[in-house]
Amino acid sequence: MATTEERRAGSGGAGLRLCRVVGVPVLLSPSWWVGAVLIVLLYTPLVRGLLPNAGIWASAFVAAAFTVFLAGSVLLHELGHCLVALRLGLPVRRVRLFLLGGISEIARSPPTAFREGLIAAAGPVVSLVLAGFTGIGWFALQPYGAVWLLVAQTCVANLAVGVFNLLPGLPLDGGRMLRAVTWRLTADRHRGTVAGALGAVFVALGLLGWAFGGAMGDAPGRWLRLAVGVLMAWFVLAGAYSEYTAGRGERWPSGTGLVDLLRPVLQLPAESPVGDALAAAAGRGVVLVRADGVAVGLLEQSRAAELAATSPGEPAERASEQVLPETVLLRDEPPEQVLHRLRTVSAEQFLVVDSEGRPCGVLRRTAVRDAARRYGPES
């Protein structure tokens, strides 16, 4: 599972859409095919060793079937995150299966430590339950057949996925649970991110030791173990770094007030041609208003540029983010409340108004993040 800024850091390309589950699109990343080929190549010799009567093609077929079973298990793991997130009122953009597993792209970060921990725990629980059910089949089936081997390996895979994800390092679910606990104890989500990133270093070192230790012996499947161990260590370190980098923007920049981060605001009629609105913006935030004076949207610069390139006469409202009650901030709102809004609302821009409701600026999410990285967090 990944949330908000972490998803933006690691979402990558879209991939092939497989289906929709509970309204959530499920996509297969191009990197998944690379992982599938590697598993088949490395797992086929292991199958031949466990099933002496199977030929090379039968062994390769069993290995390919295992990759499908593994993908299904990872998908169920991610859907566990999704169902809990949806139950808690957090929208889910999509689920992607990729080279080293899967990711649930939840639109907003959980607003509390308890909810973050609950969502994080859901995936490992699903994997461990699947391991239990397939474990029953493992012992019930006649041993040393292809079906028995697939069920047994699926049991082991789900057990490994469940236990591995409980390790206390980001971006693993155990790291998110560690972040949730630290967040709850310190009332500071960023400190939880730091704890999870430190945990990731120890997890990666353990994975590398396990990988190279196995490669030095003569155990079957040692090369598969080496490849998986090194890849997962890289995944953990890269994910922890991206989350820590994103997390630096979760704290308010030292010595900076809300008004210091605002873009000047320009009000234009909602029906203004998008090309004219874009030219008039000149780096300012643009509030689009109806004839009755009600703000209906904030011009989204990149979307406006795309629309203006083909249809400059289209109404600017077509290239705007809707102004909703949750995307309106008060100019004198304390930093803690502003950060809470940024964590719980997925909008990229927020309209800032004074005590009488008059627009006085536009706050972009990236402005807070960039300032926090530039000036450091508020102590």
N, C-alpha and C positions, 0 to 999 in steps of 0.2 A: 504494500500500500504506500501511496505517496500523497501528499496534500499540498494544495495551493502553490507556493513558490517552488517547493521541491519538484512538483510536477512540471512546472514550466522549465525548470533546469534540465529535466531528464526525459521530457516527453518525446523528443525526436520526431521522426516521420510518422505518418498515420498507419499505412499498411492496408491489407486486404480485410474488408468487412466480412465477418463470418455470419453473424446473426445479431439479434437483440434479445437480451434476457432482462425481464422486469423493466423494459424500456431503456436499458443501457446497451449501447452498441459495443460489440466485441470485435476487436480487430487483431489481425495476425501481422506482426511486424516482419519486414523482410529478413531481419536478423534471426528470426525463429528458424527459417529454413537452413541457415548456416549451422545453428545448433543441432537441428535434426540430423543433418548429414554427418556431423561429428559424432553424435551419439550412435548412429547406425554403424559407422566405420569402427568406432572403438568398442562398441558393445557386441558386435557380431562374433569376434573371437571368443568372448566370454560365454556367449550362448553356446557355441560349439563345444566348449569345455564342459558345460553343464549338461548338454544334451548330445552325447557322443554319437547317437544315431542320426542326428540331423545334418544334412548337407549344408554347403555354404549358402545356397539360396534360401533354404528353409530358415537357417539361422538369421540371415539378413531380414527376412520377412518378420520374424519374431522381434528383432531389434527395432524394425520400423513400427510395428504394432505398439511396442513399448513407448516409443516417442509420442504416439497419439494418446495412449493412456496417461502418460506424464503430462501432456498438454491439458488433457481434461481435468486432471487433478489440480494443476495450477489454476485453471479457470475457476474451479469450484472454490479454491482457496480465496481467490480475488473476489468472487461473488459473495463470499462470507463478509468481507469488508464492505462491499457495496450495499448489501441488504441492511446491515446495521447502520451505515451512514444514512441511507434513505429513511430508515425508521426514525432516526434522530433529526430528520428534516434537512439533511445536507445533500444537495443535488450531486449526481455523479455524471461526469461528462462521458466517460467511456472506460473500457477495460482493454488493455493491450497485452498480448503475449509476445515476448521477445526472446532473445538469445538465452538469457540466464533466468527466465522466470516470467513474471507478469507484473502489471502495475494497474492500480485502480486510480483513475484521475478524478478526484473529488473536487468539486468546484470551489468549496470554501474550507478553510482550516477549521477544525473543531474549536468552538469558543471556550471550552473548559478542558482542564486536564482529565477529568473523569471520562468525558466523551472521547477524547483522543485515545485513552487507554482502552476503552471499550471497543472502539473500531479496530484498533491494532490487534487486540486479542482474538477477534472473530476469525481471522484467517487461520492461525495455528490451530484453533479449536476444530475448524472444519477438517483440516489435514489430519489431525490426530483421530478424529472420528472415522474418517475414511480409512486410515491405517487399521483401526480396530475391525471394521467390517471386512476389509480385504484379508486381514489376518485370519478371520474365521474361515474364509474360503480357502486360504492357504493350507490350513490344517485339515479341511474337510475333503479336499480334492486328492485324487490319486497322484502321488509324487512322481517327479521326473518326466512329466509331459509338458508340451508347449503351453497349454492353458494354465497348468499349475505354475510354471515358471513365470508367466505373465502376471498372474495374480500375486505370486510371492514378491516379484520385483515391484509391482505397484504398491504393495503393502510397505515394502522397505522404502520406496521413494516417498510416499506420503509421510511416513514416520520421519524420514530425513528432512523433508520440507518443513514439517511442523516443528521439529526440534531445532533445525537450523535457524528458522525464523524467530525462535525464542531467544537466540543469542543476543546479549545486551549491547548491540552496536547499530547505529544508523547505517543505512536506511532500512534495516531489518525491523520486523514488527517488535522484537524484543527491545531494540533501541528506541522505538517509539514509546513502548511501555515504560522504559527507563526515563525517557523525557517527560512522560506524563507524571510519573511519581516525583521527579525532581521539580517539575513545574508546580505540582500541588504543594510540595514542602517549602519551596522558596517564593512562590507567587511570581515566578519569572520564567516564561517559556524559553527564552534564549539560553538561560543557564541549563535548562533541560537539554537543549540542542547541543551545548558544549559537552555535557556529560555523555550523551549518545555518541558524539563524534570521538571522544576519547575511548569509549568502549569499542568503537569500530577498529581502532588501531590494534587493540589486543585480540579482537576477533580475527583480523586479517593475519596477524602474526601466527595465531593458532592454526589457521587454514593453510598457510604456507608450510608450517612445520609438519602438518598432517600430509600434505601433498608430496613434499620432497622426502619425508620419511618413508612413505609407501613406495616411492620410485626406487629407493635404494634396496628394497627387498625383491623377492621373487614371487610375490603374491599375484594371482590372476587379476587382471583389470587394473594393474598399477598405473598404466599409461592413461587410462580413463580417469583414475583418481588424481593423477598429476594435473591433467588438463582442467578438470572440474575445480580442483583446489586453487590453482593459480587464477583461473577466470573469476571464481567467486571472491577471492581476496582482492582482486582488482576492482570488482563490482562494489564491494563493501567500502573500500577506500575512496573510490571515485564518488560514490553516492554520499558518503559522509562529508566529503569536502564540499560538494555542491549544496548540501543541506546546511552546512555550517556557513557557507558564503551567503546563501539566501537568508539564513537566520540572523545574520548581522544587521539586516534591514528591519528586523522585528523590534528593535529598540529605538527609542527616540534619540535623535542626534543631540549631542551635548551642546548647550548654549544656543539652541535654535528654537524659535517659536513657530507656531503654525503659520503666522502671517509671513514669516521669512521664506516659506516653501511654496507660497501661492504664485500661480501665474496671474497676471492682470486679466481682468475679465472684459469681454466685449459682448454686448447684447445685439442680436440680429433677428429679424423675423424668420420664423421657421420655414417659410416658403422661399427664402432667398436662394438664388442659384448656387449650387455647391461650389462652382468655380470661383464665384465672387466671394463667398464666405471664406474659402480657403485662402484667397489672396489677402483678404482683410484681416485674417487672424494674425499674421506676422508674429508668431510665437506666443500669442495670447490664448487664453481659454475662451471659447466661444459658447455663449448660452443662447440657445434658440428659443424664442418666445412666440406664442400665438398672438393673435390680434387682441385678446383680452388681457395680455400681459402675463399669462401663466407660462413658466418655464417648462418646456417639454423635452429638451434634450441638450446634451453637450456634444459639440462637434468632435468626432473622432478623426484625428488628422490623417492616419494612414488609410482608413476607409474612405475619407473624403477625397484623398489624392487618387485612389483607384477609380472612384466614381467620376471625378472631374476629368480623368484621362479619356473617358469614353463618352460621358454625358454631362458636360459642364453645366447645362441648364437645368438639370434635375434639382428638386428641392433639397436644401441642405439637411432637412430632417431625416432624409433617407440614409445619411451617413453620420448618424448621431447615436450616442448612448442615452437611453431614456433616463430622465430625472425622476427618481423614486424617493420616498421618504427616507429610506436607509442610505441613499447616496447624497444626502444633504447634511452638512456639518455647520455648527455654529462657530463663529470666528474666535470666541473665547472658550471653546471646548478644551478641557485639559488633555495633554498628550496621551494619557492612559486610555481615555475614551476614544481618541482618534485611532490609536493602534488597535483597540478592540474592534472598531468598525472595519479597519483594513483587513483584519484577520477573518471576520465573519461575513463580509460582503465581497463578492467577486468582481465588482466594477473596477475599471482602470482609472476613472476620474470621479471626483467628488466636488459638488458645488458647495462653496463656503459662503454663508450669509451672515449678516450682522444681526443684532438683537431685534431689528424691525423687519427682518426677512429680505433685505435687499442684497443682491449678489455683490460680493466683494472680492472674489477670486475663485480659482479652480485649483484643486489639489490633485496632482497625479500621483498614483501609487509609487511610481519610479522615483519621484522627487524625494520621498521619505527614505526609500532604500538607498539611493545614491548619497544622500546627505549623511545617513548613519554610517556608511562605509568611509566617507570622507572625513567626518569630524569625530567619529567614535560615538559609543553609546552614552546616554545620560547616566550619571552615577546616582 
